[in-house]
Amino acid sequence: MRPVRLMKVFVTRRIPPEGRAALARAADCEVEEWDSDEPIPDKELERGMTGAHGLLCLLSDRVDKRLLDTAGANLKVISTLSVGVDHLALDEIKKRGIRVGYTPDVLTDATAELAVSLLLSTCRRLPEAIEEVKNGGWTSWNPMWMCGYGLSQSTVGIIGLGRIGQAIARRLKPFGVQRFLYTGRQPRPQEAAEFQAEFVSMPQLAVESDFVVVSCSLTPATKGLCNKDFFQQMKTTAVFVNISRGDVVNQDDLYQALASGRIAAAGLDVTTPEPLPTDHPLLTLKNCVILPHIGSATHRTRNTMSLLAANNLLAGLRGEPMPSELKL
C-alpha cells in the first residue's frame, strides 16, 4: 500500500499557540513555519512557498504574481491572519483558482476598543500629559493647561460603517455623542438605524464632524482618501483617528494639517510604512499619537485569529467549506 502523500503547508511567521496546535494535529499536512516573530526575508519566503499546497500568511507578507509563480501549481489555499486582504494579489489568485481564507468578526471588538482608547488618548492629550508629569512640566493647577476636547454633545463622523465602524459607534454612544455621520460606497440604513447615523458626503462629514474616525477597507478608491482637501474642510478643533490602513491617509498632508494647526490632533494605529521610521516628521508633533498597529492585540483575539486562520487553511486543503472564506 502506497503511503499517503502529505500536503505541504508553509507558515510565514510564528503564530499564536491555538493556531499552531491546530496545524500540528493535522495528520495530512507537513507544516513548515518561519520560526520567528520578525518578518520573513523574501528569499526564505520564496523557498518555503516552492511546491506548497497551502500558505498561512500575515498582512505584512506581500503575495504577488512573482511569489505565486514561485509557488507553482500545487498552491490551492492562502489563509491570512487578518481581515484586510490588500497584501494579496487577488486578481492573480482568482485566475489560478486559489481559495482565500481571512479572519473577519473575531477582531471587531478588540479593534473597536482600541479605536475608542486612541480617540480618548488623543482628544484628552493623555500621552502629552503623562510626559509633563515625568519631565517636571506639572507645576500647579492651571485652568487652561492640558485642555482637550470631550465627546459629550459632539458630532462623530465615521468613514466606513462596516463591522468595526458600527462597533466603534456602539461604544462611543454612551459618552453622550449627539450625532453620528457616516460615509462610504452607499447608504447602510439598517446598520445606521441603531445610532441614528446620517449618510453624508465626504466633504459634509469633514465640515461637520468634531471627531473623524477612519475604519474603511483599503481599496484603490480609498487610497489617499484623507488628503489636503479633506483636512482643509475639517474644523480647526477636530480630532482625526485612523485605525484602518495607513495608505488611506496622505501622511504628508496630515503632517501639514497638524503642524499648521489646521486640525487639532490625530491618533493613528496604522501608518505607511510600518514600522514608521523613528525620524518621521509625524513623530515630532505633540498633537499626534501613534501606536504600532495594535488594534487586535489582545491575547484572546490573536489566539482566536490564529485558530480561525489555521482552520480556514485546513478546510480549504481538504476541499471543505472554510469557516471564513473570501469570495473572489
N, C-alpha and C positions, 0 to 999 in steps of 0.2 A: 504494500500500500504506500503510495507516494505521500510524503509529508505535506501538510497544508502550507502554502506559501503565505508568510506573514506580510501584512501591508505596512509599508514604511511611513512613519509619521515623524515630521520634524517640527520641533517647538523652538521658537526663536528667542526665548528668554526663560529664566527661572520663574515659574508661575506659582501662585498661592497653593497651599497644600491640598485642598479638596480637589482641585482640578488635576494636580499631579497624581493623586491617589487613584482617581477615576481612570486615567490613562494607564497607570501601572497595572490595573486589574484587567485591562483589555488583552485577552489571550491571543487575539487575532492580529495584534499590531506589534510592530517593533518600533519603539519610541526612542528617538534621539532628541535630547534637549540641549540647547546652548546654556550651560550651567553657570549663569552669571546674572547679576542684576543690572549690568550695563548693556547697552545696545550691541547687537551682534555686528561684527565687521562684514562688509559686503562680500569679501571672498569666502568667509565662513558660511554666510547665508547661501551663496551660490552652491557651495559644496554640499551643504545639508539638504538643499532643495533638489539636487540632482536625483531623479528617479523616485522622488517621494510621491506617495499616493494622497497624503493629507498634510496640510500646513496649519499650525496654530500660531498666529502672529499677534503683534501689538500694533497700536495706531502709529508707533514710531517706525514701523517697518514698511518701506515703500515696495509694494508688489506691482511692478510694471511689466511691460511686454518683454523686456530683456530677461527678467527673472522667470517669467512664465515659460519663455523659450528654453531657459536653462533647466527648468523642472522637467519638461518633456511631457509625453502623452499620458504618463501614469497619473498625473495630478487630477484628482476628482473633487477634492473638497478643500476650501480655505475657511478656517474659523478664526475670527478676530475677537480679541479680548477687548471689545469696545462697542459703543453704539455707533460712533462715526465710522464711515467707510471711505472717506476721501483719500485715504492712503492706498486704496485698491484701484487698479485699472479695470473698472467694471465692464467697460465695452469689450476689452480683450478677454476678460474672464467669461463673459457671456458667450462670446464667439466659440470658446473652447468647451462649452457645456459644463463648466466647473460650478459646483454649488457653493454658496457662501452662507456661513452662519455668523451671527453677531449677538450682542448682549443688551437689547433694549429692556426697559422696565426695571430691571434689578438695580440699576444705579440711580433711578429717578429721585428717590427720597434723599439719598446722601448728597447728590449734586444740588438739589434744591436747598437743602440745609446749608451747604457751603455758600451758595449764592446769597442767601439771606445774611449769613455771617459776614461775608465780604462786603455786602452793601452797608451793613451797620458799622463795620470797622472803618469803612471809607467815609461815610457821611458824618460819623461822630469822631473822626480823626483819631481812632484808638492807637494805631502804631506810632503816630506823631506824639500823642500824649504819653505813651509808655516811655518813649525816648527822652521826653522832657523830665520825667521822674528820674531817669538814670543819669542824665548829664547835668543835673542841677538847675534846669530851667524852671522848675516848680519853686517859686519863691513865696507867693502869698495868693490868697483867693482874689481873683480879679473878675469883675462882672462879664467882660467880653473875651477873656482869654480862653482859647481852645474851643470856641463855639463852633458847632457844626450845624447840620440840618436834620430835622426829625421827620419821621414817616406820618405822623398824625396829620390828618386833613390834607395829605399830599395827593398828587396825581402820579401814578406809576405807569410808564409805557413799557410794554414787553414786545420785543421783536422776536416773533416765533412762539405762538401759543400751542406748542405741542405738549407732550407728556411732561417735560421738565418745566416749560413755561407755566403750565397750569399748576404744577406742584409749588412753584415759586409764589404765584399769586395766592394760592391757598394759605401759604404760610405768612404772607405779608398782610393779608386781610385783617387779622386780629390786631395789628398795630394801628388800626384806625385810618388806613388809606381811604381817601374819599372817593377816588375814581381810578379805574383801570382802563388803559387804552392798549390796543394791540394792533400789530400789522403782520402781514405775511402774504403768501401767494393768493389766498382767498379767505373770505369770512368763515368763521367757525362758530356759528350761533349756538350750537348745542354745548360746546366746551366753554364758551364765553358766558353763558347764562349764569353759572354759579357765582361769577364775580361781577355781573352786570357790566362786563367789559365791552367797550366800543371799538369796532373795527374802523381804523383810520389809515390815511396815507402816511408814508414815512415823514414827509415834511410836517404834517399836523402833529404827529407823535413827538417829533423833535421840539416843536414850538411850545407844546402844552404840557410836557412832562417835567416833573420835578426830579424824577429818577428814571433812568433808561436802563433796562436790563436786556442784554442780548442773549437769546437762548435758541437761536435758529441753527439749522444744519449748514455746513459749508458746501456750497454748490457754485457753479460758475456764475449764477445770478446773485449770490450773496457775497462773493469775494470782493473786498474793498467797499462793502455797502456803507459802512460808517466812515465817512471821509470828511474833508474840509467843509463841503457844503452842508453836511448833516450837523457837524459841530457848530457851525456858524448860526444855524437855526435854533440851537438849544438855548435855554435860559442860562444866564451867567451864574446862577445859583444851582444849576442842575448837576447831578452826580450820574456818572456813566459807569456801568458794570458789564463786563463781558465774561461769560462762562461757557461760550460755545466753542469757537476755534479762533486762533489768532488772526488768520487771514481775512476774517470778516471785517476787520478794522484796519484802516490805513494808519499805522503807528506813527509815522512822521507827522501826519495831520493831527493825530491825538496829542502828540507832544506839544505842537504849536498851540493847540487849544488850551492845554493845561498851563503851559509856561506863560502864556499871554493873559491868563485869567478869563479867557473866552467861556470856559466852563469851570465849575468849582473844583471837581475832583473826579478821579477814576479809580476803579478797582478791577484788576484783571487776574483771572485764574489761568488764562491762556495767552500765549504770545507767539510772535514769529521773529526769530526761530525759537525753538525750545531745546535746551535751556536758553534763556535770554542772556547774552554776554554781560558780564559784570560791569562793563564800561558803557552800557547802553544809556542814551540820554534820559529815557523814562525813569531810570533808577536814581537820577539826581534830583527828582522832584519830590517835595514833601507831600504834595496833594495827589500822589499816585501810589496806590497799594498794589503790589504784585505778589501773587502766590505761584508756586511751582506746579501748576496743573494737578491739584489735589481734590477735584470735585467729587470723585467717587472713593476717596481714600479713607474708608473705614474698614476694619478687619472683616466684618461680616460681608460688606458689599463686595470687596475684592475676592473673597473666597467664593461667594455666590457667582460672581462673574466668571471665575476660572472654572468652576464646575459646569456652568452652562456652556462655556466655550468648548470644554472637553466633550460634553455630551452632544453638542452640535456636530463636532468633528466625527465622533464615533458613529453617530446615526447616519451621517452622510456617507461615510465609508461603507457602511453596511446596507446602503440603499433604503434606509428607513426615513420616516418623517423627522425632520430636525425640530427640536423644541423651539428654536427661533431662527428661521431661515429668511434671508433677504431675497425677495422675489425680484429676479432680474428680467 
